[in-house]
Amino acid sequence: MFRANEPNLRNIRQLTFGGENAEAYFSADGRRIIFQSTRPPFDADQMFTMNADGSHVNLVSTGKGRCTCGFFSPDGKKIIYSSTDWKDPKPPPPADRSQGYVWPLHPYRLFMANADGSNREALSDGDAYCAEASFSPDGKKILLTSNRDGDLDLWEIELRTKKWTKLTDQQGYDGGAFYSWDGKKIVYRAYHPRNPTEIEEYKSLLAKNLVRPSQMELWIMDSDGRNRRQITQLGGANFAPFMRPGNRQIIFSSNHTNPRGREFDLFMINVDGSGLSQVTTTPDFDGFPMFSKNGRKLLFSSNRNAKTPGETNVFIADWVDVKR
């Protein structure tokens, strides 16, 4: 769990033990964490919250269907997450891997509830994929990925009016987005097919509610969707970008050093695309990083210290700035 060649990380603590635990995100005060987990007695991911020391784990979804992508409101009173339980209490089947490594676009609806899971309300309807959601820093808007308009784009919901605004329109996948800490920018991952062969494959998979995530780069834009700009040109799958407090650097997960494999590590890069540096060095998976609001803690998911192959757990570490 502790690696000498990870100088940015000190005092690493494992918060979950066993199963598949990932996409863990701090509440704004850093005291609570929301995460998704496949653990007994559930057959698919459900949403849980816990204290930042791993104690007091509580189920906050219904225990039915399959859930993903939880996030706290800035005041900590509300949570959002996506679930298929509205359509069927049984989780949908895994993706058809005869198509290679693909992600299924299940009919996720976006829900908002009290922080304990009570008083849940749907923010989306129909069969469209509505997931990968997060709150704006002022709590007035929600950012999400949806194919409700035919393609996979970023959308924003204004909570007061429930108005949806489409922020991206380039053919391809735009998703996994988060606001900067000041709410002025949005960082996200994208795959935009560039030639007829790539376009045909993308459209064919999308028609089957599938997307191939093996080629993605990081992008940044203003919060109204203007001034879109590609940050990385690394190749492979670059995902889970999250701004470091100060809004000048982005931490993310990438397999660009091993684009055909599952060796994902955490990296940092400046918002202008310069200054790439490696943060983690485990031989398996490190992903879904998030800084605490004060920048002193880093939350991430990893295969390190796994008791069985494929086990993924949530870890928290103290962040240390080092000269490289």
C-alpha positions in Angstrom: 0.0 0.0 0.0 2.9 2.3 0.8 5.3 3.0 -2.1 8.6 4.9 -1.8 8.2 6.3 -5.3 4.9 8.1 -4.6 6.4 11.1 -2.8 3.1 13.2 -3.1 1.3 10.7 -0.9 1.8 10.3 2.8 -0.1 8.4 5.5 -2.2 6.3 3.0 -5.2 4.7 4.8 -7.5 2.1 3.3 -11.1 2.9 4.0 -12.9 -0.1 2.5 -12.0 -3.8 2.5 -13.2 -6.3 -0.1 -15.5 -6.1 -3.1 -15.6 -3.4 -5.7 -15.5 0.1 -4.2 -15.0 3.1 -6.4 -16.0 6.6 -7.4 -15.6 8.0 -3.9 -16.1 11.7 -3.5 -15.8 14.1 -0.4 -18.6 16.2 1.0 -17.6 19.9 0.8 -16.5 19.9 4.5 -14.4 16.8 3.9 -16.1 14.9 6.7 -18.2 12.5 4.6 -17.7 10.4 1.5 -20.2 9.0 -1.0 -19.1 6.0 -3.0 -20.5 3.1 -5.0 -19.9 -0.5 -4.0 -20.7 -4.0 -5.0 -20.8 -5.9 -1.8 -23.0 -8.6 -0.2 -26.0 -9.0 -0.3 -26.2 -6.8 -3.4 -25.6 -8.1 -6.9 -24.6 -4.7 -8.4 -23.3 -1.3 -7.4 -25.3 0.5 -4.7 -24.6 3.9 -3.2 -23.1 4.3 0.3 -21.9 7.1 2.5 -19.3 6.8 5.2 -17.2 9.1 7.5 -13.8 10.2 6.1 -12.2 7.6 8.4 -14.2 4.8 6.9 -16.6 4.4 9.8 -20.4 4.5 9.8 -21.0 3.1 6.3 -24.7 3.6 5.3 -26.7 2.4 2.3 -28.3 5.5 0.8 -29.8 3.9 -2.4 -32.7 1.5 -2.6 -30.7 -1.7 -2.8 -32.3 -2.4 -6.2 -31.1 -2.1 -9.7 -27.6 -0.8 -10.4 -26.4 2.6 -9.2 -23.5 4.9 -10.1 -21.9 8.3 -9.7 -22.9 9.8 -6.4 -22.1 13.3 -5.3 -22.9 15.6 -2.3 -24.5 19.0 -2.5 -22.2 21.8 -1.3 -24.2 22.1 2.0 -24.0 18.3 2.5 -27.8 18.0 2.9 -28.5 16.4 -0.5 -27.0 13.7 -2.6 -27.4 12.8 -6.3 -26.8 9.5 -8.0 -28.1 7.5 -10.9 -30.0 4.2 -10.8 -31.8 1.7 -13.0 -34.1 0.6 -10.1 -37.0 2.7 -11.6 -37.1 0.2 -14.5 -36.4 -3.1 -12.9 -35.4 -4.1 -9.3 -32.9 -6.6 -10.9 -29.6 -5.1 -12.1 -29.2 -5.0 -15.9 -26.8 -7.6 -17.3 -23.1 -6.8 -17.9 -22.0 -5.4 -21.3 -21.7 -7.7 -24.3 -17.9 -8.2 -24.3 -18.1 -9.8 -27.8 -17.8 -6.2 -28.9 -14.4 -5.9 -27.0 -14.0 -3.7 -23.9 -17.1 -1.5 -23.9 -19.3 0.3 -21.3 -23.0 -0.3 -21.3 -25.3 2.8 -21.4 -27.9 1.5 -19.0 -31.2 3.4 -18.7 -29.9 5.3 -15.6 -32.2 8.0 -14.3 -30.7 10.8 -12.2 -32.1 11.1 -8.6 -31.7 13.6 -5.8 -32.3 12.7 -2.2 -31.6 13.8 1.3 -28.1 12.8 2.5 -29.6 9.7 4.2 -31.3 8.6 1.0 -34.8 9.6 2.0 -37.2 11.8 0.0 -35.8 10.8 -3.3 -37.0 12.5 -6.5 -36.2 11.9 -10.1 -34.5 14.7 -12.1 -34.7 12.9 -15.4 -37.2 10.7 -17.1 -37.5 8.2 -20.0 -34.9 5.5 -21.0 -32.0 7.9 -21.8 -28.6 7.4 -20.1 -28.4 10.1 -17.4 -25.3 9.7 -15.2 -21.8 11.0 -14.3 -23.4 13.9 -12.4 -22.0 16.5 -10.0 -23.1 19.7 -8.3 -21.9 23.1 -9.1 -20.0 24.8 -6.2 -22.9 27.1 -5.4 -25.4 24.1 -5.5 -27.6 25.7 -8.1 -26.8 23.5 -11.0 -26.0 19.8 -11.8 -23.7 18.7 -14.5 -24.2 15.3 -16.2 -23.7 13.1 -19.2 -26.8 12.0 -21.3 -27.7 10.6 -24.7 -31.2 12.1 -24.4 -30.6 14.1 -27.6 -29.1 11.1 -29.5 -25.4 11.6 -28.8 -23.4 11.5 -25.6 -23.1 15.1 -24.5 -22.7 17.2 -21.4 -25.8 18.8 -20.0 -26.5 21.2 -17.2 -29.7 21.2 -15.1 -30.7 24.4 -13.3 -32.3 23.1 -10.1 -34.7 26.0 -9.5 -36.3 25.8 -12.9 -35.4 22.2 -13.9 -34.2 23.6 -17.2 -31.8 21.5 -19.2 -29.0 23.2 -21.2 -26.8 21.3 -23.6 -23.1 22.3 -23.2 -21.4 20.1 -25.9 -22.3 19.3 -29.5 -19.4 17.6 -31.2 -20.1 14.1 -32.3 -18.6 11.6 -29.8 -18.5 10.9 -26.1 -18.3 13.9 -23.7 -18.6 13.0 -20.1 -17.1 12.4 -16.6 -17.2 16.2 -16.0 -16.6 18.2 -12.9 -16.8 22.0 -12.2 -13.7 23.8 -11.1 -13.7 24.9 -7.5 -14.8 28.5 -8.5 -17.5 27.1 -10.8 -16.1 29.0 -13.8 -14.6 26.0 -15.7 -15.6 22.4 -16.5 -13.0 19.6 -16.9 -14.1 16.5 -18.7 -13.0 13.5 -20.8 -13.9 13.1 -24.5 -13.6 10.8 -27.5 -14.5 12.4 -30.8 -14.2 10.0 -33.7 -12.1 11.5 -36.5 -12.5 9.4 -39.7 -15.3 7.4 -41.4 -14.2 4.1 -39.8 -14.1 5.5 -36.3 -17.5 7.3 -36.8 -19.2 4.2 -38.1 -17.9 2.1 -35.1 -18.9 4.8 -32.6 -22.4 5.1 -34.1 -22.8 1.3 -34.3 -21.9 0.9 -30.6 -24.1 3.8 -29.6 -27.1 2.2 -31.4 -26.5 -0.8 -29.1 -26.2 1.5 -26.0 -22.5 0.8 -25.8 -19.4 3.0 -25.9 -15.8 2.0 -26.1 -13.7 4.0 -23.5 -10.2 3.0 -24.7 -9.3 6.3 -26.4 -10.1 9.4 -24.3 -8.4 12.7 -23.7 -9.0 15.5 -21.2 -10.8 18.8 -22.2 -11.6 22.0 -20.5 -14.3 24.7 -21.2 -16.0 27.6 -19.6 -19.0 26.7 -17.5 -21.4 27.9 -20.3 -19.8 25.5 -22.8 -17.7 28.1 -24.6 -13.9 28.1 -25.3 -13.6 24.3 -25.4 -9.9 23.2 -25.5 -8.2 19.9 -25.5 -5.6 19.5 -22.7 -4.0 16.1 -23.2 -2.8 14.3 -26.3 -1.4 11.3 -24.5 -3.3 8.4 -26.2 -4.9 5.6 -24.3 -7.7 6.2 -21.8 -7.4 9.4 -19.8 -10.3 9.9 -17.4 -11.6 11.1 -14.0 -10.2 14.7 -14.3 -10.6 16.7 -11.1 -9.3 20.2 -10.4 -6.8 20.8 -7.6 -7.9 23.7 -5.3 -6.6 26.8 -6.9 -7.9 25.7 -10.3 -4.5 25.6 -12.0 -3.8 21.9 -12.1 -5.9 18.8 -12.8 -5.4 15.3 -11.3 -6.6 12.4 -13.5 -6.2 8.7 -14.2 -4.5 7.4 -17.3 -3.1 4.2 -18.9 -1.2 6.1 -21.6 2.1 4.4 -20.5 0.3 1.0 -21.1 -2.6 1.9 -23.4 -3.6 -1.8 -24.0 -3.6 -2.7 -20.4 -5.2 -2.1 -17.0 -2.2 -0.3 -15.6 -3.8 3.0 -14.7 -2.0 5.5 -12.6 -2.8 9.0 -11.3 -1.1 12.0 -13.0 -1.2 15.8 -12.6 -1.1 18.3 -15.4 -1.4 22.1 -15.7 -4.6 23.4 -17.2 -2.6 24.6 -20.3 -1.4 21.0 -20.9 2.1 21.5 -19.5 3.8 20.0 -16.5 2.7 16.4 -16.7 3.8 14.5 -13.6 3.1 11.0 -12.3 1.6 10.6 -8.8 1.0 6.8 -8.3 3.0 3.8 -9.5 1.1 0.7 -8.6 1.2 -2.0 -11.3 -2.6 -2.3 -11.5 -5.4 0.3 -11.2 -5.4 3.7 -9.5 -8.3 6.0 -10.4 -11.1 8.4 -9.5 -9.0 10.9 -7.6 -10.5 13.9 -5.7 -8.9 16.5 -3.6 -10.5 17.8 -0.4 -11.5 21.4 -0.6 -8.5 22.5 1.5 -6.2 20.5 -0.8 -4.6 18.6 2.0 -6.3 15.2 1.4 -6.5 13.0 -1.7 -9.2 10.4 -2.1 -8.8 7.7 -4.8 -9.7 4.1 -5.7 -7.1 1.4 -6.2 -6.3 -2.3 -6.6 -3.4 -2.0 -4.2 -3.4 -4.2 -1.2 -6.1 -6.4 -2.7 -6.8 -9.7 -1.1 -8.3 -11.2 -4.3 -7.6 -10.3 -8.0 -9.8 -7.4 -9.1 -10.7 -6.2 -5.7 -10.9 -2.4 -5.6 -11.0 -0.2 -2.5 -11.2 3.4 -1.5 -8.0 5.1 -0.1 -7.3 8.5 1.5 -3.8 10.1 1.7 -2.2 13.3 2.9 -1.0 15.4 -0.1 2.6 16.6 -0.1 4.0 19.0 -2.7 7.4 18.0 -3.9 9.8 19.5 -6.4 10.4 17.4 -9.5 
